[in-house]
Amino acid sequence: MTAHFRTMIVGRGLMGSAAARHLAGLQDGVAVIGPDEPADKANHTGVFASHYDEGRITRTIDRDPVWARLANRSIARYRDIERESGIEVFNEVGALIVGPGRSRGKYVETIMAAADSCGAAAEIVDAGGLVEKFPYFEFAKKTEGVLEASGAGFISPRRMVAAQTILAKKAGATVIKATVTKVRENGNGVRVETADGAVYTADQVLVAAGGFSINPDLLPGHLDLTVFARTVAYFEVGEEEAETLSAMPSLIYKPEFDVDGVYLLPPIRYPDGRFYIKIGGDPDDVPLETEADVRAWFKSRGTNATREHLTRILCDLMPGIRVLESTTGTCVTSYSPSGYPMIGFSPSDRIAVLTAGCGAGAKSSDEIGRLGAVLMAGGQLADEGYGVDFAPSFS
């Protein structure tokens, strides 16, 4: 099979599907290519994606103004995405950030200042208020919180990708369900090969393959992207418990200045029909050096040490919770040297890259995808109001 496109986007995840939607509104001849989620993860031999999940915290508050703007612009479009696609993606249950109280330092004041600077409607909740408003939590002593009650909560990354894909199709993009194995500049264009033997050509290609962007067959140069293995834990609760906790906000919790924080999502119904509380926050960073390492990590169940760590935290944080069963899952986070997304061309002026969520990309993926579309439509990425250089780093 052979077909030619003006622009091909390699990667059908959160960033790639968003880029396809936005770019299809700017030019004709757009295609986005990537496989569906595997039905049997343990025996799957292809690539994976971190969006195979139902919960990612979304909030506008961020101490970094660039990430705050990326989030704000994305969140402002959530309801339009839902309305135009017919798929619900955003649960506006609010987001709560809890840490050492004002008597112990500047953590809460810094979070509140960040909320003020990005125009978020937020309030400080003192220790007594935390007990009154959130009786199901048992926070460490002398902690306080910042509550963003509206414009925050969580999104379903699975449903977001589905919604973006529908809208990309509506805008005229071609969606190809296949795994890309090689991308190479070829004469006056780019050649894209797939695992099933198909070959496509394009005037230009945008590689948006998440952690798999470190695959040397996808980009003409070594991308300075650091990929970390992440273990998350899921605790099943009954339907009655889920109903009791239906108003629970998403939570970011850092009990001490020198302790790694965790994030926690309220009970979410997963595709198996059951409700799970998800908690994440690895105590250690474990880098994955090769694409083979990334594949192997996704097929694993994570580390027992992280599972035990997260279980202890949940038991301390929600001592009254009635857990029916627990399990773990795996994903990866990708970081750039700058700490911002990589959005720019590679050593080839026909092959660009869109990656590096830096642990905050899911909620901001629509805006990151839009920036990728602007790059491919115009050949360069102007400031766009961010004041930073998103150019990728290659060695």
N, C-alpha and C positions, 0 to 999 in steps of 0.2 A: 504494500500500500504506500502510495506517495501522494503528498499534497503540499501546496505552497501557501504560506501565510505571510502577511505583512509583519506581524509580531506574534511570537509564540511565548507563552508564559509557562515555564517548567515548574510545577508545584501547584497542587490544587488544595492547599491548606488555607489558613486564615488570611495570610498576606497575599498569596497568589490568587485566590478567588476574588478578593477585594480589588486587586489590581486589574483583573480581567473585567470586572463590572465597570470600573471607572474608565479603563482604556477603551472598552467597546463603545462608550459614549463619546469618545474623542476621535476614533478612526475606525475604518473598516478593516477586515482581514485579520481579526484577533482570534487566537486560539489559546486555550489553557489546557494543559495536559498533566495528568497525574492519576494514580490508581484510586479505587474505592477502598474503604476500610476493610481489612481482611476479616473474613468470618471466623477463621481459626488462627488466632494470633500465635499460639505455641508452635504450629507447624508451618507458618507462613515463611517463605524464603525471600520475599521482596522487601520493599521499603515500608516504613511506617510513618506516622505523623503524631504530634503531640495533641492535636485537636480531637482525638478519639476519646472524648470525655463530655460530661454534662455540666461542669461547673468551673468557671474562672471568675475571680473577684474583679469587679469593675468599680472604679471610683474616679472622681476628678482630682482629688487631693494628691499632690505629689510635691515633695520638697525640691525636685528638679523642675524648673519652669518649662523645659522642652518636653519632658514626659507629661507634664500637666496639660500642655497644649495639645499634644497628640491624643491624649485621653479625652479631653473636652470636645475636640472636633469630632472624634469618633462617636462618643456617647450622644452628641447632638443629632446624629443621623440614625441611631438605633431604631427609633419608632418609624421613620420613613422606610427603612429596610424591612421591618416587620409588615408594614402596611402594603408595600409594593410586592413583596414576595408571598405574603399569606402565611409566614412562619414566625411564630413567637420565639424570640431569642433572648429577651432581656427581662429579668425579674428584679423589680425595683424595691428590694427589701431593705436597702440602706447598707452602709458600710461603717464599721466601728473600728477605730485604731486605738489600742490601749497600750500604755507603757508607764514607765516611772513617772510619778506625779510631780507637780510643780514644786513641791517642797524638796524634791530630790534632784532637780536639774531642769533643763530646758526642753526636754523631749516633747512634752505636750504643747508647750508654747510654740515650738518650731513647727509642729504639725498644724496648729491653728493659724500661724502666720502664713503657711503655705496655702491653707484653705482660703484665707483672705486674699492672697495675691492672685489666685486663679478664679476668684468669684464664686467659690463653692459655698452653699448654704450649710454651714456646720456650726456645731456648738460643743463647748467643753462639758463633759460629764464628770463630776467629781466622784470620789470613792463611794459616797453614800448614794449618789445617783445611779452608779453602776449596779449596786445591789438592788435598788428599787426598780429600775427599768429592765434589767436583765437578770432575773432571779435564777435562771438556769446556769449562769456562769459563776464560778468562784475564783475571782482574780486574786493575784498576790497582793499583799498588804501595800498600802501607799501607792497604788496605781490609779491613774485617771485615764479618761478617754476623750477622743474627738469623734463625734457622731455626724456623719453625712447622711441625712435621712432620705433625701431625694436625689435623683440623678446617679444613684449608686446601688450596688447589690451584686448580682452575678449574671453572667451570660452563659448560654450553652454553646461551646465552641463547635460542636457537631452541627447544631441547628444554624449557627451563623454561617458556616461553610455551605450548608445546603441552601440557605437563603441567598447568599452571594452568588452561588452558581446559577440559581434560577434567574436572578437579575442580570447576570452576565449573558445568559442565553437570550433573554428578552431584548437586550441591547444589541444582539447580533453576534456574540462571540460563539465560537465552536468549542465544545467541551469534548475532550478526548480522554477516555478512561484507559490509561496505559502507563507503564513505568518507563521513564527515560533512562537509558544506560550510557548515552554519550552525546555530548554537544560539542561541535567543532566548527570553526569558521571554514567555509568552503567556497573559494572563488569570490563571487559577489554577494554571498549570503551565508547562512548558517545551516548546517546539517544536524538534524536531531534524530537519533536512533532509539528504538524502544526494545524492551525485553521480548516482545512478541514478533520481532523481525521487521516491523514497519519503519519506514524512513520518511521524515518530513523535512521540508526546507522552509526557511523564513528569511526575510530581510534582516531581522534582528530578533534576539532572544533575551528574555528576562528570567534569570534563574532565581526562583523563590522556593527553595527546597528545605528551608529550616536547617536543622542540624546536619542533614544530608548534603548541604552545600559544600561540605569539606571533601566530597568525592572529587578526586582529581580529574575524572572524566567529564565533569560538568562545566568547569571553568578553565580558561587558559592562564593558569597561574595559581599559586598557593594562596588561598584566602586566609587572612589572619583572623580566623573565627575560632573561639574556644567553646567547646561543647561539653556540658556537664551532665552527668547521669543524675536523675532525680527519682526518688521513691516517694510515693504518696500512699496514704492509708485510707481505707473506706470502712466505716462502721455502720452496719445496717441497723435501722430502727424500725419499729412497727408503724403501721398507719396512724394509730392513735397518738403515738409519740410524735410523729411527723406533724400531725395537726396541732398538737400542743406547742410545737416549736415553729409554727408557720410564720410568725412575725420576727423570727430570729434574723438579725442582720449578718452579712458576711463580716468576718473578723480578722484583723491583723493584730497579733499579740506579742509584745516584747516585755516580759516581766521585769527584766533587769537590763541595765546598760551593757553589761558584759556577757549577756546571754543571747544566743541566736533566737530570733523570733519565729513564729509559725503563722500560717494562715488557716482559717477554718471556714467552711461553708455550711449553711443550714441544710437540713434534710432535703435532698433532691431525688425525684423519681428517675431512675435509670431505665434503659431499654428492657431490662428483665422484669420491670414492674415493681421493683423494690425501692425503698427509700434508703439513701446513704448519706451520712455526714462525712465530708471529705476533709482531711487535714494534711498539710504539707509543710516542709521546712527541714531539709536535711542538715544535720549538724556538721557535715563535711562535704567539701566539693571534690567530686571524683571526675576528672577529665576523661573524655573519650577521644582517643587520638585518631582513629580511622573510621571510615564508613562502615567497615565490618564490625568494629566495636559498637557503633551506634545500633546496627541491626541486632546484634547479640543482646544488647542491653534491653531493647524494646521487648524481646522475647522472654526476658527473665521476669521474676516477680519482685525485683529490687533487693535491698539488703535487709537482713534480719535486724541489724543494729539500728537502722533508721526506723523500722517498724516498731521496735521496742521503745525507742525514744519518743515517737509520736503517740504511742499508746499510753505511756506514762503521762505525757502532757495532757491528753484528752481526759484521762481519769482524774487528774488534779483539777482541770478546768471545768469539767462537767461531771462531778461526782454522782449526780442523781440520774445520769443517762442510763437507759436500759438498752444495752446493745445485744442484738440477736446473733450477729456474726461479724467477723472482721476479715478484711482481705487487703492486699496491696496491689499497686499498679506502678507502672514506670512511664516516664516521659523524659525529655531532655530540655535544657535551656541553653541558648546560644548567646555568646557575648562577643562584642567587638572591642577593640582597644579603647575606643572613645566612650564606650558605655551607651552609645546611641545606635539606632538601626543603621545598617549599611544599605545605602540607596545610591547606586552609581554604576558606571561602566567599569569593566575589567580592563586588563591590558589590551583587549580587543574593543574597538569602537562599535562592534555589532553585538556584543554579549555583555549584558549588565547583570547585576545581582541585587536582590532584595531579601535581606535576612537580618538576623540578630535582634530578637525580641528582648534580650537582656532581662528576662524574668518578668517583663511588664508589657509584652507585646500583644497578648490576646485582646485585652480591652481596647487597645489602640490600633488594632489591625486594620480597621477600615481606613483610617487616615494614613497609615503607613502604606497601604495598598494604593491609595489615591496618589501619594507622592511618587510611587513607582510608576503609575500611569502617566503622570506629568513628565517624568524623566523620559519614558519611551515615546511619548507623543511629541515632545519638543527637542529631544536630544541632549537636554541638560536639566538640572534641577536648580531653579532659582531659590532665593532665600525662603520664600513662602511664609515669612513671618517667624522663623525659628532662630535665626542668628547663629546657627552652627553648620558645620560642614558634615553632611551625611555620606561623603565619598567613602567607598570601601577601601580597605587596606590590604595590599597584596605584598608577598615577599618572594 
